Amino acid sequence: MSDQVGTPDAADGLTEESLAEGDAVSEGAMSERALPDSELVAQLVSSFEGITYDIRSYASSDATYTMLYVPVADWVAFATMARDIGFDTFIDLAAVDHFRDAPRFEVALNLLSMDTNERIVASTRVPYDHPVVPTLTGVFAGANFYEREAYDLIGIEFPGHPDLTRILLPDDWEGHPLRKDFAVGAIPVEFKAGSSDL
Amino acid sequence: MTDVHDTSDIDAGEDVLEEDAADGRDPENGQDAENGQDQANGEDTASVETERRHLHEVWVSGTEERFPFSAATNEGAQELLPREEDPALAIQAGVAVEDDYVTEPEVSDEERQIINMGPQHPSTHGVLRLQMELEGETIRRVKPIVGYLHTGMEKTAEVLNYAQGSTNVTRMDYLAPFHNELVYSLTVEQLLGIDVPERANAIRVLMTELNRVSSHLLWAATMGMDIGALSMMIYGWREREVCLDFFEKTTGLRMNHNYIRPGGVAADLPDGWEDDVDNLIDVVNEGVSEYEELLNENPIFLDRTMGVGVITPEECKQYGVTGPIARASGLAWDLRKAAPYSGIDQYEFDVPTGLHGDVHDRYLVRIAEIRESLRIVAQVKESMPRGDYRNPDPKVTPPPRKRIDESMEALIHHFKLFTEGIVVPPGTAYQSVEGPRGELGCYLVSKGGARPWRMHWRAPSFAAVQALPAMMTDSLVADVVAALASADPVLGDVDR
């Protein structure tokens, strides 16, 4: 499913630094196909250090989308640039708990460019002891509810969010139920006596 | 005193008001139509009339200093209000409603009130609560409050295996169960890297497009009821019933079908399905024509929908609003064209768009979409391929019962599929389809094994509810119901 995998380091080509390191030469040799075909995604990948990408295709379709990994430090700058170069439709923001993997939490942003018919799913990872991702509400108004949902169900903090309260669960709920260490549980139901007679 | 004077002018009508003011500036030479007639009758009448007019004109704006006795009562400027700001005139012309809540630039806290609409309000189509800050009849701020129907279905999905998953997701957006099942199945198939046979694709397109029809029919029915066209509700339900009958015949259930599954569909189409589809297309097309006859030129319906609940294309993009709402705002975006799934690109259909982004354009777009979906259904019916309706991969599809008696392999596969389930390789996938309410997406994380690690649901209604303040702010409270109905949120989809 993954047609291409590249890193921006490799995409930068054979710079002097990469040539100086012996093991980087092989990566540099891949630089010809390291940048994606899409101009917009290539612009994003070449603008930030540490972005990796992966082009996927949908099931039963020829259409593709691009998965990106973005360091959390570049999160807001990345989203702002993506919006400005054409990925101006906010589609989704999902949070995932990769329990027992580090960094533990993932936040995935799904953006769409209606003009060029391209989609990116950009994700970032944050550790368990500091589950903080800067808010995107200043970039996309639609991030508001989705970040509240991620806070409510996974427990990721979004500093700068205008109203970071629980959205689906009651305000006095304890814990974040979509974390993997939150038991599925059940409300005990007290059945009426009398079945022994039957 | 000014008020009294205003009223008398208004009673005399707008033309007289202007002429009075003109006469006031030049009372000796001023002649209006009435006065001209009076003068023709004789001098006595004329002098009485002049006297009366002098008394009358004492209060006309800008004329006070011309009369000796006006100086004694001069209290400063006694200007008439500019006509467009005159509340009494506005009331008379019918552009303002006379009540206790005439909006003023500075509204004190006593006149500002917070009203909760829902969660038990019938027009909220579920358990949506809107907290509205009103200044008189005008909404200044809206806050949608959701979560009353939250049942933790994304958590439930993590304890069900992939074969059981579609029973769960079909209950999320209960008006578009086939779309839910389809996007879930496509996501799992994307991770598995498998395709489904052509016949399965055609059946999936057939069922999802019929589902779009039934969902839009229900929307037309409830929107009509919300706006006051009560008979619309009965008609919408009447045609939807034909769709649900076909669903029941095909899947066994009217809702929550669990029909589209990873690897294909659960069963082949029933005998005689072509006749049922033919009948359905005729009945629904005829019904939709009746709706148009009922509503399209209905002045009350037009007044309540045109220019109401407007949302711009830019706001749609910012809030992630897709589907008929975005198309009514002029965004020609349809995933069936942009990222066609299940071979839907081989059928001919158009994407209707609106211009104004108001409730009325959403109505037109949805009605047009019903017809387009029926066009697709007719084409699917003509070109339905023969063959299997499930992927033959034994790791995904259980073997037929007969094979279990004959083959050890089949027995093992059957046992593994029904004890462990479909094993999906690790990975992350996103897939989306064009649901009746917009982009319906599934973000699925697998760590290997037979159960999803995490399933995030991109619900179109969630984005639509979030965009409600953009539609409702600074509109009248009476338009809330129309705007809400046009957004078509399904709370099962919002809260999941």
Interface residues (C-beta under 8 A of the other chain):
Chain A: M1 R56 Y58 A59 S60 S61 D62 A63 Y65 M67 D88 T89 F90 I91 D92 A94 A95 V96 D97 H98 A108 N110 M114 N117 R119 V121 S123 F140 A141 G142 N144 F145 Y146 E149 L153 R166 I167 L168 L169 P170 P177 L178 V184
Chain B: V146 G147 H150 G152 E154 K155 T156 E158 V159 L186 T187 E189 Q190 G193 I194 D195 V196 N201 E315 C316 K317 Q318 Y319 G320 T322 L331 W333 A338 A339 P340 Y341 S342 G343 G427 T428 A429 Y430 Q431 S432 E439 G441 Y443 V445 W453 R454 H456 R458 F462 A463 V465 Q466 A467 D495 R496
